[in-house]
C-alpha cells in the first residue's frame, strides 16, 4: 500500500466492528478528499492483545504515506479534519491533551489521549511505545496508559516527543460532562461503556 497524500487509519477486532459504519459514514461525509483505511485486529499482530496492537499498526503504516493519522472507532466526526496535518511535526506524535484524566489523575502529570494520533515517518517515541508494549512488562491497562507512563509526567520529555493537537480534534465524552469541552468540536470521542451506548443510540436514530 502506498499513497502520495496523507491517510487516516483505524482498526478494531470483531467485538468492536459494529462501530465501523458509524465512523466511516461520518468520515466520508465530512472528508471526501481523504482516504480511511480499516484494519482487522483479529488478523494482525497475534502476539498482542486488543488496543495494544494500535502502536504496532501505526508503526507499520508509517511507510505507506507521507503523513498518517490514527482514529479510534468510537469517535463521531463532525467536521473536516484537514487541519490535523498542520500539527504534524518531525519526530513527534500530535495528540490532544486528555483534560478529564489530567484532572482525575494529576499525580501522573499531563495525559494525552491516544484516540487521535497524527505523525510522519517513524518518530522515535512511536518505536519506544511499541517496544514497551511488545515486551509486556509495563503493568498498564491500555495503550494510552503506557504512553503516559513513558512520559512520566516530565514536561521536557513531553515537549521533545509530543506536539499538542487542539482538543477540537479529540473532545472526550467526559469533557462534555465536566464542562471542559471546546466549542464546535470536529471530533467527539465517545469513550467507555456509556459512550458506546450513545453511539448505538445515534446509529438507531
C-alpha positions in Angstrom: 0.0 0.0 0.0 1.4 3.4 -1.0 -0.2 6.8 -1.1 1.2 10.1 -2.2 -1.0 12.0 0.2 -1.7 11.7 3.9 -4.1 9.0 5.0 -6.2 8.1 8.0 -6.2 4.6 9.5 -8.3 2.8 12.1 -8.6 -0.8 13.4 -10.6 -3.0 15.7 -11.5 -6.6 16.5 -14.7 -8.4 15.9 -16.2 -7.2 19.2 -16.0 -3.6 18.1 -16.5 -3.7 14.4 -20.2 -2.8 14.8 -19.0 0.8 15.3 -17.2 1.0 11.9 -20.3 2.1 9.9 -20.8 4.9 12.4 -17.2 6.1 11.9 -17.0 5.5 8.1 -20.3 7.3 7.3 -19.3 10.5 9.1 -15.8 10.4 7.8 -16.9 10.2 4.2 -19.5 12.9 4.7 -17.0 15.5 6.1 -13.8 14.3 4.5 -14.4 13.2 0.9 -10.9 14.3 -0.1 -9.1 11.9 2.3 -8.8 8.1 2.5 -9.6 6.0 5.6 -8.1 2.5 5.8 -9.6 0.0 8.1 -7.7 -3.0 9.6 -9.0 -6.1 11.3 -7.2 -6.7 14.7 -8.3 -10.3 14.7 -5.9 -11.0 11.8 -2.8 -9.0 12.7 -0.2 -9.0 15.4 -1.4 -12.1 17.2 1.2 -11.7 19.9 -0.6 -8.5 21.2 -3.9 -8.1 22.8 -6.7 -5.6 21.9 -5.8 -1.9 21.6 -2.1 -2.8 22.4 -2.0 -3.5 18.6 -2.5 0.1 17.8 1.1 1.3 18.1 2.3 -1.7 16.1 -0.1 -0.9 13.2 0.8 2.8 13.4 4.5 1.9 13.0 3.8 -0.4 10.1 1.6 2.2 8.4 4.4 4.9 8.6 5.8 3.6 5.3 2.5 3.9 3.4 2.1 7.6 3.2 3.9 10.9 3.9 1.6 11.5 7.0 -0.7 9.2 9.0 -3.5 9.8 11.4 -4.9 7.1 13.6 -8.6 7.3 14.6 -10.3 5.2 17.3 -13.5 3.5 16.1 -15.6 5.1 18.9 -15.4 8.7 17.6 -18.1 10.9 16.0 -16.7 13.0 13.2 -18.5 16.3 12.9 -16.3 18.3 10.6 -13.4 18.3 8.1 -10.1 17.0 9.6 -7.6 18.6 7.1 -6.3 20.9 9.8 -4.8 18.0 11.7 -2.0 17.8 9.2 -0.8 21.3 10.2 0.1 19.9 13.7 2.3 17.1 12.5 6.0 17.8 13.3 9.1 15.7 12.6 9.8 13.0 15.1 6.7 13.8 17.2 3.3 12.5 17.8 0.5 15.0 17.5 -2.1 14.3 20.2 -4.7 16.2 22.2 -4.4 16.7 26.0 -6.8 14.5 27.9 -8.2 17.1 30.3 -10.5 14.8 32.2 -7.8 12.2 33.0 -5.3 15.0 33.7 -7.7 16.3 36.3 -8.6 12.9 37.7 -5.0 11.5 37.9 -2.8 14.6 38.4 -0.2 12.6 40.2 0.7 11.2 36.7 1.2 14.6 35.1 -0.5 15.7 32.0 -2.3 13.0 30.0 -2.6 12.8 26.2 -5.4 10.9 24.6 -4.5 8.2 22.1 -7.8 8.2 20.3 -6.5 10.5 17.6 -2.7 10.4 16.8 -1.1 12.1 13.8 2.6 11.7 12.7 5.0 11.4 9.8 7.6 8.8 9.1 8.7 6.9 12.3 9.1 9.0 15.4 11.4 7.5 18.0 8.7 7.7 20.6 6.5 5.5 18.4 9.2 2.9 18.3 9.6 3.1 22.1 5.8 2.9 22.7 5.6 -0.2 20.6 8.7 -1.8 22.1 7.5 -1.4 25.7 4.1 -2.8 24.8 5.7 -5.7 23.0 7.9 -6.5 25.9 4.9 -6.6 28.1 6.4 -5.5 31.4 4.7 -2.2 31.8 1.9 -3.1 34.1 -0.5 -0.7 32.4 -4.1 -1.4 31.4 -4.1 0.2 27.9 -2.0 1.8 25.2 -2.8 5.3 26.4 -1.7 4.4 30.0 1.6 3.0 28.6 2.3 6.3 26.8 1.5 8.3 29.9 3.8 6.0 32.0 6.6 6.5 29.4 6.3 10.3 29.6 6.5 10.1 33.4 4.9 13.5 34.0 8.1 15.1 32.6 7.2 18.3 30.7 10.5 18.3 28.9 10.0 14.8 27.7 6.5 15.7 26.5 7.9 18.7 24.6 10.5 16.5 23.0 8.2 13.7 21.8 4.7 15.2 21.6 3.0 18.1 19.8 -0.3 19.3 21.2 -3.2 18.8 18.9 -6.2 21.2 19.5 -8.9 19.4 21.5 -11.5 20.2 18.8 -9.9 17.2 17.1 -10.4 14.9 20.1 -13.1 16.2 22.5 -13.9 13.5 25.1 -17.2 12.3 26.4 -16.0 13.3 29.9 -15.2 16.8 28.6 -18.9 17.2 27.9 -19.8 16.1 31.4 -17.0 18.2 33.1 -17.7 21.4 31.1 -14.2 21.3 29.6 -15.3 20.8 26.0 -14.0 23.3 23.4 -16.6 25.0 21.2 -17.5 23.4 17.9 -15.5 20.2 18.1 -14.7 18.4 14.9 -14.4 15.0 16.7 -16.3 13.8 19.8 -14.7 10.7 21.3 -17.4 8.6 22.9 -15.2 6.7 25.4 -16.2 3.9 27.8 -19.4 1.9 28.1 -21.6 5.0 28.3 -20.0 6.3 25.1 -20.7 3.1 23.3 -24.4 3.3 24.4 -24.5 6.8 22.9 -23.1 5.5 19.6 -25.8 2.8 19.5 -28.4 5.4 20.2 -27.2 7.6 17.3 -26.9 4.7 14.9 -30.6 3.8 15.6 -31.9 7.3 15.0 
